Amino acid sequence: MDVERDHLASEADDDRHVAIRAAYAARGIGNSLAPGARPALLVVDFIYGFTDPAYACGSDCSAAVTATASLLAEARAASVPILFSTIVFDPARAASSVWLLKMPAMQCLEPGSRAVAIDARLAMQSGEVLITKTAASCFTGTDLAATL
């Protein structure tokens, strides 16, 4: 019985998604982009603060780290530019950070701490770029757009 109900709910979700995509298309929203001529690989926030369960905001991300390490090996073999991001919060400004009010567990993400270091299982190489951000987006307040 649950399987039938789940199947019907899934079909309803599919119908809603089709309708939403059609409404967006009619308004010129949500077009696809073709891959660019110069690909790059951006590895976002694979830092110990998130990949190590010892940290309050961390969890066991071993499967994701292993898959990303394989992707990195392929990108390195193909000489694709590789960028990593980390996120840091200045302890002196923590009291005024709305993000930290929402997610106080992220207070451990202090500059220079192990929590903000790229997980060593990804073996960041010399010449690969590290983008340090202070907000959720890699583009906000960083030079990522110019670097790409």
C-alpha positions, 0 to 999 in steps of 0.5 A: 500500500505504501509503495502505491502511495509513494508511486502516486506521490512521485507521479504528482511531483513529476507532473508539478515539476513539468508544469513548473519547467513549462511556466519557467520556459514560457517566461524565459527562465531556466535555460540550459548552458552549454559547457564552456571551452575552458572547464575548471573543477571547483571543490566546495568546502571539503574541509575538516569542519564538515568532513570530520564528525569530531566537529559539531558541523562535521559528519562522516563524508568518506564516500563523498571525499573518495568520489571527489578524490577520484574526480580530482585525479581525472581533472589533474590528469587532464590538466584541468584547473582546480580550485578549492573553497573553505569558509572562515569566520573571524571570532572578533565578528562572530557576535554580529554574524547572522549566519553564526546565529543560525548555525552556531556550530560553525564557530569552530571555522576560525582562520588557521584552524584545522577545521578550515583546512582542506581534507588531506584525503583530497591531496590539494596540490601546489598551484591549485587555488584556495578560495577563502569565503566568509559567506555561503556563496563562493562568489560573495566577497571573493575573487572566484569570478575573476579567477575563473 
